[in-house]
Every structure is written in C-alpha cells, then in structure tokens.
Amino acid sequence: MRWPFTRYATGFLLALLAVLAAAAWGLSHLDGWWWLAPLPLAAFVLNFFRDPQRHGPGGEDELLAPADGLVADILEVDDPDLGQRCRRVGIFLNVFDVHVNRAPCAGEVQAVSRRPGGFLDARHPRATEDNRAATIVLRRPDGRRLAVRQITGLIARRIVCPARVGDRLLRGERYGMIRFGSRTELVVPLADADELLARVGQRVKGGETLLLRLRPAPAAAGARAEAAAAAR
C-alpha cells in the first residue's frame, strides 16, 4: 500500500502526530471529552501533507500546473533566472491545498537558485519579488528552458527543494514542497509561450491541470512542414 503523505515531511509528520497522540492520552485522564481536543489539529496536519497520485493529460508541449491552488495572475515579466521576457503564471496555495510541487514537463535541472527575503502574504503584489524563494531552471529535451519558482508566504516559512543541477525530472514528477500556504510560479520565455490553457481565478491541480501550451520547437515545426509538403 502506498504511503499517502509526502516524503518531504515524513519525519516531521510522524513526530507531530506522536506529540498529539501523547496529548490526547494525557487529556483522557480528565473528566469529559478533552482527549478529543488534539484531533482537529491532527486532521489538519494529515490533510496538509497529503500527496495524491496525479496523471496529467496532453503531451510534452502542454505544461502541467506545478502546484495546486488558485491562478492568481498571468503576467509578462523580465525574469532574472531566465534572463529574458517571459510569461509568468502565479498560483496561490492556501493551507488546505496540496503543497507538493511537480515538474511541468520533462527536463534536466540546469540551475537551482535560492533568494533570501521576507514573508509577506503570498497574495501581496510585492511577495513575488521580496519574499524568500527557490527557483529551478529546467532544460527540456528540445533545448528550450523554463523555470518553476517556489515562494514563501505569511505562514509558509520553509521551502523544501532537494533538486540538484543535473537531475532529470519526468513530466509531473514531484520535486519539492512549501510549508504552510505559499505561491508557486511557472515562468516560460515569451518566444516559446503559445496558448494559455488556464485563466486567472481558476483552481488548478499540480501534475494534472494544463496551464500553457508551448509553440512547436523549430525542428519539430520544420519536420511537420516537410511532411505536409511531401504529402501534397
């Protein structure tokens, strides 16, 4: 049977549940139903660290959401990690969302950067620039690059990002998480971004919902053109 909770917090989860169980046992010696008091917190913790199986539709040019949550904004920005004009899709995660982060497509981790910063509410306009963050740059098999950024929030204080340069991630593969309520961004060079498949205000599921379709890679587009010409 598969462990239904994230491996990025197994030790923390088991330790906290042990503390809550001990508290419930201690409270059981009091008159009344005091032993039930730790149960809501235990239910919250189990819900927060759940890690469901996901299977995303589409192909490699259709990028999956890297996190569960609400699409907060879709903007054109100059991204420092990719060094060019990009389309950025920001996803806000509340404390009831799954907080495991997933790769939007297959690729090799080309760079991992960490930025110090504060802990503004993840919905604050300055959070994406001022809060603590970790970014991975993925190089796709076709050579094109994109980035996924984890950003802390008001309550979220810990980013878990064990990915290293040279790691190869599969489409939808788990690569980290953020604790407790946060923001995740998908960043794609504007020259590669084609059709948006999600809208602001839409709730998405990491590793399952399609966010954005890429333009065909130059080689793939050329091959299709040649095949069409040969068929005529």
Secondary structure, 3 states (H helix, E strand, C coil): CCCCECHHHHHHHHHHHHHHHHHHHHHCCCCCCHHHCCHHHHHHHHHHCECCCCCCCCCCCEEECCCCEEEEEEEEEEECCCCEEEEEEEEEECCCCCCEEECCCCEEEEEEEEECCECCCCCCCCHHHHECEEEEEEECCCCCEEEEEEECCCCCCEEECCCCCCCEECCCCEEEEEECCEEEEEEEECCCEEEECCCCCCEECCCCCEEEEECCCHHHHHHHHHHHHHHC
